[in-house]
């Protein structure tokens, strides 16, 4: 159960749609507009898609490295992913996430900006954008994955070596550290 809680927290933190906001005072009107935007833009399907992509990768590393779970890793991954999705799709948990989104929106946008964004999302184009955005993000991720080797071939090893050397030089890593 502890593993599940850690995994759920890590998954939430890794989702692109949720990020921490600067905490500062917000007017009640700004927060009200932020809640309206959160209600309008929150998409539980995006969370399901994120769980489908992120959770199996994270769980595979956990279950396949432990002898007691290795044999059952695929079935355990399915059970954990399904349980996570079911938990996040409960109404009370949806409300919690909408509140998080509202707080983030309120911290990042003023009332006028929120009203402008809401007005756009209420248009046919805005509605299409909201519906297509998860698919676009998924397609972009898939296409990006295809070119990762090419991107990493453009000097990653040299950059990593230089950064590790700098960490050795500044004492962050021991001088005899090897990868």
C-alpha positions in Angstrom: 0.0 0.0 0.0 2.9 2.3 0.8 4.2 1.6 -2.7 0.9 2.6 -4.2 0.8 5.9 -2.4 4.4 6.7 -3.4 3.6 5.7 -7.0 0.4 7.8 -7.1 2.2 10.8 -5.7 5.1 10.4 -8.2 2.6 10.0 -11.1 0.7 13.1 -10.1 3.9 15.1 -9.9 5.1 13.9 -13.3 1.9 14.8 -15.1 2.3 17.9 -17.3 -1.1 19.2 -16.4 -0.4 19.6 -12.7 2.3 21.9 -11.4 3.0 23.8 -8.3 1.8 27.4 -8.1 3.2 30.4 -6.4 1.2 30.9 -3.2 -0.1 34.5 -3.0 -3.3 36.1 -2.0 -6.1 35.8 -4.6 -9.3 37.8 -4.7 -12.5 35.9 -4.3 -13.5 37.0 -7.8 -10.3 35.8 -9.3 -10.7 32.4 -7.6 -14.3 32.2 -8.8 -13.1 32.7 -12.4 -10.3 30.2 -11.8 -12.9 27.6 -10.7 -15.0 28.3 -13.8 -11.9 27.7 -16.0 -10.9 24.6 -14.1 -14.4 23.2 -14.5 -14.3 24.0 -18.2 -10.9 22.7 -18.9 -10.4 19.7 -16.5 -10.3 16.6 -18.5 -10.3 13.2 -16.7 -9.5 11.5 -20.0 -6.1 13.2 -20.0 -5.4 11.7 -16.6 -6.4 8.2 -17.8 -4.1 8.6 -20.8 -1.3 9.8 -18.6 -1.8 6.8 -16.3 -1.8 4.5 -19.3 1.6 5.9 -20.4 3.3 6.8 -17.2 2.2 4.2 -14.6 3.2 1.1 -16.5 6.7 2.4 -17.1 7.2 3.4 -13.5 5.7 0.1 -12.2 7.7 -2.1 -14.6 10.9 -0.8 -13.0 9.6 -1.5 -9.5 8.0 -4.9 -10.1 10.6 -6.4 -12.5 13.5 -5.7 -10.1 11.9 -7.5 -7.1 12.1 -11.3 -7.2 8.8 -11.7 -5.4 6.9 -9.6 -7.9 8.9 -10.2 -11.1 6.9 -13.2 -12.1 3.6 -11.3 -11.8 4.7 -7.9 -13.0 2.4 -7.6 -16.0 -0.7 -8.5 -14.1 0.3 -6.3 -11.1 0.9 -3.4 -13.5 -2.6 -3.8 -14.9 -4.1 -4.0 -11.4 -2.2 -1.0 -10.1 -3.0 1.1 -13.2 -6.7 0.2 -13.1 -6.9 0.9 -9.3 -5.2 4.3 -9.8 -7.6 5.3 -12.6 -10.6 4.2 -10.6 -9.4 6.1 -7.5 -8.8 9.3 -9.5 -12.1 9.0 -11.3 -14.1 9.1 -8.1 -16.2 12.3 -7.8 -14.6 13.4 -4.6 -11.1 13.0 -6.0 -12.1 14.8 -9.2 -13.2 17.8 -7.0 -9.8 17.8 -5.3 -8.0 17.9 -8.7 -10.4 20.7 -10.0 -9.5 22.7 -6.9 -5.8 22.2 -7.6 -6.3 23.4 -11.1 -8.3 26.4 -9.9 -5.6 27.4 -7.5 -2.9 27.1 -10.1 -5.0 29.1 -12.6 -5.7 31.8 -9.9 -2.0 32.1 -9.1 -1.0 32.3 -12.8 -3.7 34.5 -14.3 -5.7 37.6 -13.1 -9.5 37.8 -13.4 -9.5 39.5 -16.7 -7.1 37.0 -18.3 -9.1 34.1 -16.9 -12.3 35.6 -18.4 -10.6 36.0 -21.7 -9.4 32.4 -21.7 -12.8 31.1 -20.6 -14.5 33.1 -23.4 -12.1 31.4 -25.9 -12.7 27.9 -24.5 -16.5 28.5 -24.8 -16.2 29.0 -28.6 -16.4 26.2 -31.0 -12.7 26.4 -31.7 -11.9 26.5 -28.0 -14.1 23.4 -27.4 -12.3 21.6 -30.3 -9.0 22.6 -28.7 -10.0 21.2 -25.4 -11.1 17.9 -26.9 -8.1 17.6 -29.2 -5.4 18.7 -26.8 -4.9 15.3 -25.1 -4.7 13.6 -28.5 -2.2 16.2 -29.7 -0.1 15.8 -26.6 -0.1 12.0 -27.0 0.8 12.3 -30.7 3.6 14.8 -30.0 5.0 12.5 -27.3 5.0 9.5 -29.7 6.6 11.5 -32.4 9.2 12.9 -30.0 10.0 9.4 -28.8 10.9 8.5 -32.4 13.5 11.3 -32.6 15.0 10.9 -29.1 18.0 8.9 -30.3 18.8 11.6 -32.9 18.4 14.3 -30.2 20.6 12.5 -27.8 23.2 11.8 -30.5 23.7 15.5 -30.7 26.2 15.8 -27.9 24.4 14.4 -24.9 27.3 12.2 -23.9 29.7 15.1 -24.0 27.3 17.3 -22.1 26.8 14.7 -19.4 30.5 14.1 -19.1 31.1 17.8 -18.7 28.4 18.2 -16.1 29.7 15.2 -14.1 33.2 16.6 -14.3 31.9 20.0 -13.0 30.1 18.2 -10.1 33.3 16.4 -9.2 35.2 19.7 -9.4 32.7 21.5 -7.1 32.6 18.6 -4.7 29.0 17.5 -5.4 30.3 14.1 -6.5 33.4 12.3 -5.3 36.4 12.7 -7.6 36.6 8.9 -8.0 32.9 8.6 -9.1 32.3 6.5 -12.2 29.2 5.6 -14.1 
